[in-house]
Amino acid sequence: MNNKNKFWKSRIKEWTVLEPTDRLSEVLFGLIMVLTFTGTISASTAGKQEVRELIWAALGCNLAWGLVDAIMNTMDTLIGRARGITQLKRIRESVSRDASREILRDDISPLLSELMNDDEIDRLGEKMKQLPEPGMKILLNMKDFLIAGQIFLLVFLSTFPVALPFILFKDVAVAMRVSNGVALLLLFAAGYTLARYSGLRPFITALAYTAIGVFLVGLTMILGG
C-alpha cells in the first residue's frame, strides 16, 4: 500500500463514526415501525393467534427496514466520499484562485463561507492541493460495514422491548398497557439522551421527543402505514 492510500485510509477510518443523533434516529424509526403494528391490536377482540401474527409481522418489518436502512447508509457514505474526491480533484486541477475559491465556497458550510475572507479561502485551497491525491479504492472500509451492522441491530432490536409484553402476558389489555408504557419510556429516554448530548433542556426535550414519536406513529397509522 502506497503512502497516499495509507494517509487517506487512516483519516477516513478516524472520521467514520455513527453519531449519537443517528443512533437515536434509528431507534426512533424502529419504535415507530413496531408501534404501527401493536397500535392496531384491539384488547377486546384480538385473539392470541392474531396477536402472534402481528408481532411476527412487526419483527419481519423491522428486519427488512433494518437491512434497507443499513444498505442505504452505506450507499450514502459511498456517494458522499466519491463526491468529496471529485471536488478535491477539481480544486487540484483548477487553473486559477477564483475557480478554486468558488469550488470551496460551494462546498463548505454557509457560516464558514461568510466568516472566511478570500485570502483564507485561498490558503485553504493551497493546503488542499498539497494533500496526497486520493483514489476511489478508499471509498469504503470495514468500519463502514460495521456501522451498517450497528444500524441494522438498532432498528431490529428496538422491536423487542415493545413486542415482548405480548409474549409474556396472556391478557392482551395488560400487554398493551405494558407495551405502550415501555415505548413511551424509550421515547422519553431517547429524547433525554439527545438533549444531554446537544446541550438542550433534558426534560423538555424528552417530552417533545415523546410527543413527536407518538404523533408520527399516529400519522403513520392514519395513512395506512
N, C-alpha and C positions, 0 to 999 in steps of 0.2 A: 504494500500500500504506500503510495507516494505521500509526501508531506502535506500537499494541499488537501488531499482527501482526509488525512488524519485531522487536520485543522478543522474542517467543516463537520466531520463526523462527531468530534468531541464537543463542538459548540452546539450542534443540533441535539445531541443527547442531553446536554445541560438544559437546553431551552424547552425540551419536551416534557410537559407536566400536565396533569389533569387538575385544573384549578378547583378549589372548594365550591365555587359557584356552579361549575359544570357538574360536579358530583351531586350537589343538591338538586340541580335541574333534572338529572337522570332519575333520582329518587322520586321527585315530584311526578315525572312522566309515568313511572311505574305505578305509583299510587293512584293516579287518575285513571289509568287503564283498568286496574283491578276494581276500583270503586264503581266504574261504569257497569261492571258485572254484578257486584254484590248489591249495588243500589237497586237492581231490578228484582231482587228476591223479596217475595211477599211473605211476611211472617204468618199470615192467616191461611194462605192457600198453597205455599210451596211445600212439596214433599221432599223426602230425603234424597230420592233419585234426582229430582230437579236441581236441588242444591248441589249435589255432587257433580252433575253435568256442567253447571255454571262455574263451579270452582275449577274444573278441568279446562273449561273454555278460557277462563281468566289466565290460568297458568300457560296455556298454549299461546294466547295472545301476547303475553309479556315475553315469552320465549322468542316469538317471532319479532316483536318490536325491539327487543334487546339486540338481536342479530342485525336487524336493519340499522339501528342507531349506531352500533359499533362499526359496521361497514361504511356507513355514510360519514362518520367521524374520520375514519382512515382516509377516505377519498377526499374529504375537505382538506385534510392535512397535506395530502399529496399535491392537490391543486394549488394550495396556498404556497407551498415551498417551490413548486415549479414556477409560479409567477414571481416569487422573490428572486430566483436565479435569473429569470428573464430580465427583470428590472435591473439587477446588478450588472448583467452583461450590457444592457443598454447604456448604463452610466459609464462603464469601462470603455465602450465604443463611441461615446459622444465626442464630437469634434470641437465643441465649444462649451464654455462655462454656462452659457444661457440654456443650452439644451440639457445639460446635467442638472442644473438648478431646477428646471421645470419638472423633470422626472422625480427628483427628490421631494419637491413641494407637493406633488400629486400623491406621493406615497406615504409621507409622514402625517401624523395627526394634524388637524386644522389648528389646534392650540400651539403645537410646536412650530408649525409653519409661520404663525403670526409672531411668535416670540423670537424666532431666529432671523437675523438680517441676511442680506445676500452674501456677505463675507463669511459668515458662519456656515451657511449652506454650502458655499464653495469649498471651505475647509473640510466639511463632512464628505463632500463628493470626492475630494482628493484622497482622503483616507480610505474611502471605499474602493477607489481604483487600485490602491496598494494591497488590498486583500487578495489571497490566493483565488484563482479562478475556480468556481465550484462546478462540479459535474452533476449530471442527472442521477448518477448512481447513489447519491447521498439523500435522495428524496425521502426514503423511509428507512427506519431501523427497528430493531427488536423491541425497543421501548414503546414505539408506536403501536405495535401489536399487543403488547402487554396492557397499554391504556385502553385499547379496543376491548380486551377481555374484561377489564375493570368496568367499563361502561355496560357491557352485556350483563355482568353479575349484578351491578347496581339496579338495573331495570328489572331483571328477573327475580332477584331475591327480595325486592321490595314488595312482591306479591304475597309472600308467605305470612308476614305478621297480620295482614288484613284477612287473608283466607283461612288461617289456622283456626280461629274460633268456630268456623262452620264444621271443622273436623273434630274439634274437642267437645263441643256441646251438641247434644241431641235436640234441645229446644231451639228452634230456628229464631224465635224472638230474642232469646238470650244471646245467641250467637251474633245476631245483627247488632245488638247494643254494644257488645264487646268489640266487634269488628269496627264499628263506627268510632268507638272511643279510641281504639288503637290508631286508626287512620288520622283522627284529629290530633292525637298526641304526636304522631310522627310529623305531621304538617307543622305543628307548633315548634317542635324541636328543630326542624329544618330551618324555619324562619329565625329562630333564636340563634342558631349557629351561624347563619348567614349574616345576621346583624352584628354578632361579635367579630366576625371576620372583616366586615366593611366599615365598622365604626358607627352604625346606626343604633337607635334605641332598641335594645333586645326585645322587651315585652311588646311594644307597639308593632315592631316589625314581625314578630312571631304571630300576633293576632292577624295582621294584614296578610301574611303568607297563608295562614289557615283559611281566612276568608276567600282569598284568591283561589286556593285549591278547591274549596267547596263550590265556588262559583263555576270554575272550569269543569268540574265533574257534572254539575247540574246542566251546564250548557251542552256538554258532550252528550248527555243522556237525552236532552230535549231534541238535539239534532240527529238522534238515532245512532250515536257512536257506540 
